[in-house]
Amino acid sequence: MATSITSIGNKKRLVLLLFFVSITLFGLVARIGWIQIVQGEKYRQLAHIQQTRDIPIPAKRGTIYDRNGKELAISASTNTVWARPAQIKKIDHVTETLADILEMDEKELKETLTKKNVGLIKIKKWIDKDKADAIRKGKLEGIWIAEDNRRHYPFGNFAAQVIGHTTDDNRGLVGIELEYDKYLSGLPGRWIKNTDVVGRQLPYGTEKYYKAENGLNVVLTIDEVIQHFVEKAVNDGLAQTQAKRVFTIVMEPKTGDILAMTVKPDYDPNNPRIPIDENNRRLYESLDNKAKQKMWNEMWRNPIISDTYEPGSTFKLITSAAGLEEGVVTPNSPFYDKGYIMVAGQKLRCWRYYNPHGSETFTQAVQNSCNPVFVEVGQRLGVEKYYDYIESFGFDKLTGIDLPGEGRAILQNKKYVGPVELGTISYGQGISVTPLQLINAISAIGNDGKLMEPRIVKELVDDSGNVINRYEPKMIRQVLSEKTSKELRLIMESVVSEGSGKKAYIPGYRIGGKTGTADKIVDGKYAKGKVYSSFISLAPVDDPKLAVLVVIDEPQGTHFGSQTAAPVAHAILKDTLRYLDVEPKFNEEEAKEYRKNEVIVPEVRNLSLKEATKVLGERKLQYETEPIYVENPDTIIVEQFPKPGAKIEENSIIILYLKKDATN
């Protein structure tokens, strides 16, 4: 009986066990079916991802050229060190060797190389050739060198705010580098291969290589030689005036092409986070991260494009243009200055209120920069008509320049412009414009009244030299008649020959200009003793090839634009007109006083600097080098300006361009 009961109990347990095993097997079958059938595609993709290494192949960033093909920004070939920890067996030997060659901390490097479950590690970017060769010679297991590209700016802090710079990953951050990043960047390639869990390539796996497409090259309207003249003149002006900043722009009136643009002090795009100025560098080192970010933004910002300022008396040319075009004034219209003018019960004074100009023609009033005369011209025009011209000259809109961060002018709503506001605007106060807007408007006067859209990029080209896209000069509108433009240019010429712009006078050339000095606004109010001094010019006035604007921010000592900004413009115009082969036309008096002995420029290209200086010295010629600082006197000269055979005056400066090694 007991045996029977035991037998029944065993059968029950067997049945339960069979039932449990069956359920378990059914569950496993169902789970396998779910994985294989329902989610099979998902897991196949995950397996593929786990077994696949997708290594990006960086594209070569396009070159930035000046209008004549000079390289201003290039992608220099360099090397990057990579490691695959799973393949490193002699970790101590590898770590010690790498740390010694790359000058890295050995302990930190070892921690990096011993990380688990890491396929590929970038050890160090952009090492020089000697270090790369040393690593290759060491034949370190699990370590290899890959070719890479690094952005390099051959001329250092040359046109820094225009060209801009890139991030460590070769993405545009400011300037042209940012604005044209999508064209310059190109398309990265890919190297796809099947590997095992530790990164070894599978013998039966697939391998695909997609070649990177290089970026397009950008050709600027900037002329490297003119930019060199401008930067030298601005550096001299900055040193002489001890100003906070100096910024200058040179434009071709007939096309709107920007030939040069600079802001000093600036920075070196090759090392954009470290200030060039020694005092600023010491300050930078003491700042926290937030303050450093602010300093970077200030260094990289282009005030010519982004910032507004009160133009002061240079804006009187806009008032003059409107008055002449509307016929409310002529060059010989008579005026009388008693040192001030009463407007709505308020006294608006002339800058020379203490010694009034008295009787004067309109032309003389422009020469004298007499405020009351321009207030009267504004009154004759009226708010509506005057604002029509302000808007027609483009001050109410962006210029459309192909640079990032363009600022807008600050204009009072004409509904709220009363007699006093109209009066102050007429002589350049109570209105804020960008330097680019101002020079573009004045260029219209040099272009027989045609307002052009500013242009800083000429074209996009590929590596074979094929033009992919060309940006043609674009006329916006006719602002003035040809007659008014010519009249106003003659008035501007008299400012230089007889008025406040004499410091810009160049014998043999017809220079037109206008000086300006305006109080600076800080925190919403005029700052005592702080001014913008400026000078704007057209040359030659009979057929303008150049428009030049110089703005001195907070000059020390004398504040007048006639004494601070005009000499800078003089230096730029003198060199640039000669470079453009604009022949001087001396009158009899000038020829007698100013014509100097001429010499023929010798050929010094392919000579060493030491040899060239001897040749130039024998011809009574001076020289400057690019780059400025040269350690090796045997460095070879690859280009010169002026070219050999040109006739120039004795003691003129020859610019020598020296051979550079972009990879160092």
C-alpha positions in Angstrom: 0.0 0.0 0.0 2.9 2.4 1.0 4.7 1.5 -2.2 1.6 2.3 -4.3 1.3 5.7 -2.6 5.0 6.5 -3.3 4.6 5.5 -6.9 1.6 7.8 -7.4 3.6 10.7 -5.8 6.6 10.2 -8.1 4.3 10.2 -11.1 2.8 13.5 -10.1 6.2 15.0 -9.6 7.3 13.7 -13.1 4.1 15.2 -14.6 4.8 18.5 -12.9 8.4 18.4 -14.0 7.4 17.5 -17.6 4.9 20.3 -17.6 7.5 22.9 -16.2 10.1 21.7 -18.8 7.5 21.9 -21.6 6.5 25.4 -20.6 10.1 26.5 -20.3 10.9 25.0 -23.7 7.9 26.6 -25.2 8.9 30.0 -23.8 12.4 29.6 -25.1 11.1 28.7 -28.6 8.7 31.7 -28.5 11.6 34.0 -27.3 13.9 32.7 -30.1 11.1 33.1 -32.6 10.5 36.7 -31.4 14.2 37.5 -31.6 14.8 35.8 -35.0 11.5 36.7 -36.8 10.0 39.8 -35.2 13.1 41.6 -34.1 15.6 39.9 -36.4 16.3 43.0 -38.4 16.9 45.1 -35.3 19.5 42.7 -34.0 21.1 42.2 -37.4 21.6 46.0 -37.4 23.0 46.1 -33.9 25.5 43.3 -34.8 26.5 45.2 -37.9 27.1 48.3 -35.9 29.1 46.4 -33.3 31.3 44.8 -35.9 31.7 47.9 -38.0 34.3 50.7 -37.6 33.3 53.9 -39.4 36.5 56.1 -39.4 35.9 59.7 -40.7 38.3 61.0 -43.3 38.5 64.8 -43.0 38.1 66.9 -46.1 40.7 69.5 -46.9 39.3 72.9 -46.2 39.3 75.3 -49.1 41.9 78.0 -49.5 41.1 81.7 -49.1 42.8 83.9 -51.7 43.1 87.6 -52.2 41.9 89.0 -55.5 45.3 88.3 -57.2 45.7 84.7 -56.0 47.8 85.3 -52.9 47.1 82.6 -50.2 45.6 84.2 -47.1 44.3 81.0 -45.4 45.4 77.5 -46.2 45.0 73.9 -44.9 48.5 72.8 -44.1 49.3 69.0 -44.0 50.1 67.8 -40.6 49.8 64.6 -38.5 47.6 63.2 -35.7 48.5 60.4 -33.4 45.9 57.6 -32.9 45.9 54.5 -30.6 43.9 51.3 -30.3 44.4 50.2 -26.7 43.3 46.5 -27.4 46.4 46.1 -29.6 48.9 47.5 -27.2 50.8 44.8 -25.4 53.9 46.5 -24.0 52.0 49.3 -22.3 54.9 50.7 -20.2 57.2 50.9 -23.2 54.6 52.5 -25.4 53.6 55.0 -22.8 57.2 56.0 -21.9 58.1 56.4 -25.6 55.1 58.4 -26.5 55.2 60.7 -23.5 58.9 61.5 -24.3 58.3 62.3 -28.0 55.0 64.2 -27.5 56.0 65.9 -24.3 53.0 64.6 -22.4 52.4 63.5 -18.9 53.3 59.8 -18.7 50.8 59.0 -16.0 47.9 60.6 -17.7 48.8 59.0 -21.0 48.9 55.5 -19.4 45.4 56.0 -17.9 44.2 56.9 -21.4 45.8 53.9 -23.1 44.5 51.4 -20.5 40.9 52.3 -20.7 38.7 49.3 -21.3 36.1 48.8 -24.1 37.5 51.7 -26.1 38.1 51.1 -29.8 40.0 54.1 -31.1 41.6 57.0 -29.2 43.0 60.3 -30.6 46.2 60.9 -28.6 47.4 64.2 -30.0 46.5 66.4 -33.0 48.8 68.3 -35.3 52.2 67.2 -34.4 55.2 68.2 -36.6 57.0 66.0 -39.0 60.0 65.3 -36.7 57.8 63.9 -34.0 55.7 61.9 -36.4 58.9 60.3 -37.9 60.1 59.5 -34.4 56.9 57.7 -33.6 57.0 55.8 -36.9 60.6 54.8 -36.2 59.6 53.4 -32.8 57.2 50.9 -34.4 54.9 51.1 -31.4 52.2 48.4 -31.5 48.7 49.8 -31.4 49.9 53.3 -32.3 49.8 54.9 -35.8 50.0 58.3 -37.5 47.3 59.6 -39.7 47.6 62.6 -42.1 45.5 65.5 -41.1 44.8 69.1 -42.1 45.3 72.2 -39.9 44.2 75.7 -40.8 47.1 78.0 -41.2 47.3 81.8 -41.9 50.6 82.6 -43.6 50.5 86.3 -42.8 49.6 85.9 -39.1 47.5 88.8 -37.9 46.9 90.0 -41.4 43.2 91.1 -42.1 42.4 89.0 -39.0 38.8 90.3 -38.5 38.0 89.9 -42.2 39.4 86.3 -42.7 38.5 85.1 -39.2 39.6 81.7 -38.0 38.4 78.2 -37.3 37.8 75.9 -34.3 40.1 73.0 -33.6 37.8 70.9 -35.7 38.3 73.1 -38.7 34.8 74.7 -38.5 34.5 78.4 -39.3 34.1 80.6 -36.1 34.2 84.2 -37.3 34.8 86.3 -40.4 34.9 84.7 -43.9 35.7 81.4 -42.3 32.2 81.4 -40.7 30.3 83.1 -43.5 31.5 80.7 -46.2 32.0 77.7 -43.9 29.6 75.5 -45.9 31.6 76.1 -49.1 35.0 75.9 -47.5 34.4 72.8 -45.4 33.9 70.3 -48.2 32.4 66.8 -47.5 34.3 64.4 -45.2 35.0 60.9 -46.4 34.6 57.6 -44.6 36.5 54.4 -44.1 34.2 51.5 -43.2 35.4 48.1 -42.2 34.3 45.0 -40.2 36.2 44.3 -37.0 36.0 42.0 -33.9 35.4 43.2 -30.4 38.9 44.4 -29.9 39.1 46.2 -33.2 41.0 43.6 -35.3 39.8 43.6 -38.9 37.8 40.5 -39.8 39.3 38.5 -42.7 35.9 37.8 -44.2 34.5 41.3 -43.5 33.7 44.0 -46.0 35.7 47.2 -46.4 34.6 50.5 -48.1 36.5 53.7 -48.6 34.7 56.9 -49.5 37.1 59.7 -50.6 36.6 63.1 -49.0 35.6 66.0 -51.3 37.8 69.0 -50.7 36.1 72.4 -49.9 35.8 75.1 -52.5 38.3 78.0 -52.5 37.1 81.5 -51.8 38.6 84.4 -53.7 38.2 87.8 -51.9 38.1 91.3 -53.3 40.8 92.2 -50.8 44.1 93.1 -52.4 47.0 91.8 -50.3 49.3 94.6 -51.2 46.8 97.4 -50.5 45.9 95.6 -47.2 49.6 95.7 -46.4 49.7 99.4 -46.9 46.6 99.9 -44.8 47.9 97.8 -41.9 51.2 99.6 -41.8 49.6 103.0 -41.9 47.1 102.0 -39.2 49.8 100.6 -36.9 51.7 103.9 -37.3 48.5 105.9 -36.6 47.8 103.7 -33.5 51.2 104.3 -32.1 51.2 108.1 -32.8 47.7 108.8 -31.4 47.9 106.2 -28.5 44.2 105.5 -29.4 42.1 102.7 -28.1 41.5 101.4 -31.6 41.9 102.4 -35.2 39.9 100.9 -38.0 40.1 101.6 -41.7 38.3 100.4 -44.9 39.3 101.0 -48.5 36.6 100.5 -51.2 36.5 100.7 -55.0 33.6 103.1 -55.7 32.6 101.8 -59.1 32.2 98.2 -58.0 31.7 98.3 -54.3 34.7 96.0 -53.9 36.4 96.2 -50.5 40.1 96.3 -51.3 41.3 96.4 -47.7 39.8 96.4 -44.2 41.6 96.3 -40.9 41.1 96.9 -37.2 44.0 97.4 -34.8 44.8 96.1 -32.2 43.9 92.7 -33.6 44.8 89.0 -33.0 46.7 86.2 -34.7 44.2 83.6 -36.2 46.9 80.9 -35.8 46.6 81.4 -32.0 43.3 83.2 -31.7 42.8 83.0 -28.0 46.0 84.6 -26.9 46.2 88.4 -27.2 49.1 89.8 -29.2 49.6 92.8 -27.0 51.8 92.0 -24.1 49.8 94.0 -21.6 46.5 92.4 -22.7 48.2 88.9 -22.5 49.1 89.5 -18.9 45.5 90.6 -18.2 44.2 87.6 -20.0 46.1 85.2 -17.9 44.5 86.6 -14.7 40.9 86.2 -16.0 38.3 83.5 -15.3 36.7 81.6 -18.1 33.7 84.0 -18.4 35.9 87.1 -18.6 38.2 85.3 -21.1 35.2 84.6 -23.3 34.3 88.3 -23.2 37.8 89.2 -24.2 37.8 86.8 -27.1 34.6 88.3 -28.4 36.0 91.8 -28.2 39.2 90.6 -30.0 37.4 88.8 -32.8 34.6 91.4 -33.3 34.8 93.5 -36.5 33.5 97.0 -35.5 33.6 98.2 -39.1 30.7 95.8 -39.8 29.1 95.3 -36.4 29.4 98.5 -34.5 27.8 101.9 -34.9 29.2 105.3 -34.1 28.3 109.0 -34.6 30.0 110.0 -37.8 30.2 113.7 -36.9 31.3 116.1 -39.6 31.9 113.3 -42.2 28.1 113.0 -42.4 27.9 116.6 -43.6 28.7 115.2 -47.1 25.3 113.4 -47.0 23.6 116.7 -46.1 25.6 118.5 -48.8 24.6 115.9 -51.4 20.9 116.2 -50.5 21.1 120.0 -50.5 22.9 120.2 -53.9 20.6 117.6 -55.5 17.5 119.4 -54.3 18.8 122.8 -55.4 18.3 124.3 -51.9 22.0 125.3 -52.0 24.8 125.7 -54.7 28.5 125.6 -54.2 28.6 129.4 -54.2 25.5 130.0 -52.0 26.3 132.7 -49.4 26.1 132.1 -45.6 27.0 134.0 -42.5 28.3 132.3 -39.4 28.1 134.1 -36.1 29.3 131.1 -34.1 25.9 129.6 -33.5 22.4 129.2 -34.8 19.2 129.4 -32.7 16.8 126.5 -33.3 13.5 126.2 -31.4 15.0 128.3 -28.6 18.2 126.3 -28.4 21.7 127.4 -29.4 23.5 125.0 -31.7 27.1 126.1 -31.8 29.8 125.8 -34.4 33.0 124.1 -33.3 34.7 127.4 -33.7 32.0 129.4 -31.8 34.7 131.5 -30.1 36.0 132.8 -33.5 33.1 132.7 -36.0 33.7 132.1 -39.6 31.6 135.1 -40.7 30.7 135.4 -44.4 31.4 132.3 -46.4 30.1 130.4 -49.4 28.7 126.9 -49.1 32.0 125.5 -50.4 33.9 127.4 -47.8 31.5 126.2 -45.1 32.3 122.6 -46.1 36.0 123.4 -45.9 35.5 125.0 -42.5 33.1 122.3 -41.3 30.8 125.0 -40.1 27.8 123.5 -38.2 25.3 126.4 -38.4 25.5 126.3 -42.2 24.5 122.6 -42.3 21.7 123.2 -39.8 20.3 125.8 -42.2 20.6 123.4 -45.2 18.8 120.7 -43.2 16.0 123.3 -42.4 15.7 124.1 -46.1 15.3 120.4 -46.9 12.9 119.6 -44.2 12.6 116.3 -42.3 10.7 114.3 -44.9 13.0 115.2 -47.8 16.1 114.8 -45.7 15.1 111.4 -44.5 14.4 110.4 -48.1 18.1 110.9 -48.8 19.2 109.2 -45.6 17.2 106.2 -46.7 18.3 106.4 -50.3 21.9 106.3 -49.3 21.1 103.0 -47.4 21.4 104.1 -43.8 18.0 102.5 -42.9 19.0 99.0 -44.1 21.8 96.5 -43.9 24.3 96.9 -46.7 24.2 93.1 -47.5 27.9 92.6 -47.0 28.8 88.9 -47.0 30.3 89.0 -43.5 28.6 87.8 -40.3 27.3 90.1 -37.6 26.4 93.2 -39.6 24.9 95.9 -37.4 22.1 98.4 -38.1 22.3 102.2 -38.0 20.5 103.9 -35.2 18.0 106.4 -36.7 15.5 108.4 -34.9 11.9 107.8 -36.0 11.2 110.8 -38.3 7.8 111.2 -36.6 9.7 112.4 -33.5 12.4 114.4 -35.2 11.9 118.1 -34.3 13.8 121.2 -35.4 16.7 120.5 -32.9 17.0 116.9 -33.8 17.0 117.7 -37.5 19.7 120.3 -36.9 22.0 118.0 -35.0 21.6 115.2 -37.5 22.5 117.6 -40.3 26.0 117.8 -38.9 26.4 114.2 -37.9 25.2 114.0 -34.3 22.1 112.2 -33.1 22.6 109.5 -35.7 24.7 106.4 -35.5 25.9 104.4 -38.5 28.4 101.6 -39.2 31.7 102.6 -40.8 30.7 100.3 -43.7 27.4 102.2 -44.3 29.2 105.5 -44.3 32.0 104.6 -46.8 29.4 102.8 -49.1 27.3 106.0 -49.2 30.3 108.2 -49.9 31.5 105.8 -52.6 28.2 106.6 -54.4 29.4 110.2 -54.6 32.6 108.8 -56.3 30.5 106.6 -58.6 28.5 109.4 -60.2 25.6 108.9 -57.8 25.3 105.1 -58.1 25.0 103.2 -54.8 26.6 99.8 -55.0 26.3 96.8 -52.7 29.5 96.2 -50.9 31.3 93.1 -52.0 34.2 91.2 -50.3 34.0 87.8 -52.2 34.6 87.7 -55.9 34.1 84.0 -56.6 34.2 80.4 -55.5 36.6 78.1 -57.4 37.5 74.5 -57.2 41.0 73.0 -57.0 41.3 72.9 -60.8 40.7 76.6 -61.0 37.1 76.3 -62.4 34.8 79.1 -61.3 31.9 77.5 -59.5 30.1 80.8 -58.6 31.0 84.4 -59.4 29.6 87.3 -57.4 29.1 90.2 -59.8 29.1 93.9 -58.7 25.5 94.9 -57.9 24.1 98.4 -58.2 21.3 99.2 -55.7 20.0 102.5 -56.9 20.9 105.9 -58.4 21.0 108.2 -55.4 22.4 111.4 -57.0 22.7 112.9 -60.4 26.1 112.8 -62.1 26.2 116.6 -62.0 25.7 116.8 -58.2 28.3 114.0 -57.7 30.9 116.0 -59.6 30.1 119.2 -57.8 30.4 117.6 -54.5 33.7 115.9 -55.4 35.2 119.3 -56.3 34.0 120.7 -53.0 35.7 117.7 -51.3 38.9 118.4 -53.2 38.9 122.0 -51.8 38.7 120.6 -48.3 42.0 118.9 -48.9 43.7 121.7 -50.9 42.4 124.7 -48.8 40.4 123.4 -45.8 40.7 121.1 -42.8 41.9 118.1 -44.8 45.4 119.4 -45.8 47.1 116.6 -44.0 45.8 114.3 -46.7 47.2 116.4 -49.5 49.5 114.5 -52.0 51.4 116.4 -54.6 50.3 115.4 -58.1 47.1 113.8 -57.0 43.6 115.2 -56.7 42.4 114.1 -53.3 38.9 114.9 -52.0 38.0 114.4 -48.4 36.2 115.4 -45.2 37.3 115.4 -41.6 35.1 114.5 -38.6 35.2 114.6 -34.8 32.3 113.3 -32.8 31.8 112.8 -29.1 31.6 109.1 -28.1 28.6 107.6 -26.5 29.3 105.3 -23.6 26.5 103.6 -21.6 23.9 105.8 -23.4 25.4 109.2 -22.8 28.2 111.3 -24.2 31.5 110.5 -22.5 33.6 113.6 -21.7 36.9 113.7 -23.4 36.3 110.6 -25.5 35.8 111.0 -29.3 35.9 109.4 -32.6 38.2 111.2 -35.0 37.8 110.4 -38.7 38.6 111.2 -42.2 36.9 110.0 -45.4 38.3 110.6 -48.9 37.9 109.9 -52.6 40.8 109.8 -55.0 41.4 111.0 -57.7 38.3 113.2 -57.6 38.1 113.4 -61.4 37.9 109.6 -61.7 37.7 108.0 -58.3 39.6 104.7 -57.9 39.5 104.7 -54.1 37.3 105.6 -51.2 39.1 105.5 -47.8 37.7 105.8 -44.3 39.9 106.1 -41.2 38.3 106.1 -37.8 40.4 106.8 -34.6 38.7 105.6 -31.5 39.7 107.7 -28.4 42.9 109.4 -29.6 45.0 110.8 -26.9 46.2 114.4 -27.1 44.7 116.2 -30.1 41.2 115.0 -31.0 40.7 116.6 -34.4 40.3 114.2 -37.4 42.4 116.6 -39.4 45.4 115.9 -37.2 44.8 112.2 -36.3 43.0 110.4 -39.1 43.9 112.5 -42.2 47.7 111.6 -42.0 46.7 107.9 -41.9 44.6 108.3 -45.0 47.5 110.2 -46.6 49.9 107.3 -46.2 47.3 104.8 -47.5 46.4 106.9 -50.6 50.0 107.7 -51.5 51.1 104.1 -51.6 47.9 102.7 -53.1 47.6 105.2 -55.9 51.1 104.5 -56.9 50.4 100.7 -56.7 47.4 101.1 -59.0 49.6 102.9 -61.5 47.7 106.2 -61.2 50.2 108.6 -62.6 50.8 111.8 -60.6 50.0 115.0 -62.6 52.2 117.8 -61.1 51.3 121.4 -61.7 54.3 123.7 -62.4 54.6 124.7 -58.7 54.4 121.1 -57.5 56.8 119.7 -60.0 59.4 122.3 -58.9 59.0 121.6 -55.2 58.2 117.9 -55.0 59.5 115.9 -57.9 62.4 113.8 -56.7 65.1 111.8 -58.4 63.6 108.6 -59.8 65.3 105.1 -59.7 64.4 101.9 -61.4 63.4 99.0 -59.1 65.9 96.2 -59.4 65.1 92.5 -59.5 65.7 90.9 -56.1 63.4 87.9 -56.3 65.1 84.5 -55.6 67.9 86.4 -53.8 68.5 86.0 -50.1 67.4 88.8 -47.8 71.0 89.6 -47.1 71.8 89.9 -50.9 68.7 91.9 -51.6 69.3 94.6 -49.0 72.7 95.2 -50.5 71.2 95.7 -54.0 68.5 98.0 -52.7 70.9 100.0 -50.7 73.0 100.7 -53.8 69.9 102.1 -55.5 69.0 104.3 -52.5 65.9 102.3 -51.8 64.5 101.2 -48.4 62.7 97.9 -47.7 60.2 96.1 -45.4 59.7 92.4 -45.1 56.6 90.2 -44.9 56.6 88.7 -42.3 58.1 91.5 -40.4 60.4 89.5 -38.1 63.0 87.5 -39.9 65.5 85.4 -38.0 67.5 84.0 -40.9 69.1 86.6 -43.3 69.6 83.9 -45.9 65.8 83.5 -46.3 64.8 83.6 -50.0 62.6 86.4 -51.4 59.7 85.0 -53.4 58.0 88.2 -54.4 58.5 92.0 -54.3 56.5 95.1 -54.7 56.9 97.3 -56.7 57.8 94.9 -59.5 61.3 95.1 -61.2 61.5 97.8 -63.8 59.1 100.2 -62.1 60.2 103.9 -61.7 59.9 105.2 -58.2 61.3 108.0 -56.1 64.6 107.6 -54.2 64.2 106.3 -50.6 60.9 104.6 -51.4 60.0 101.4 -49.6 60.2 98.0 -51.4 58.1 95.3 -49.8 59.9 91.9 -49.8 57.9 88.7 -49.4 59.9 85.9 -47.9 59.6 82.2 -48.3 57.5 80.6 -45.5 57.1 77.0 -44.2 53.4 76.6 -43.5 53.8 73.3 -41.7 55.9 74.7 -38.8 
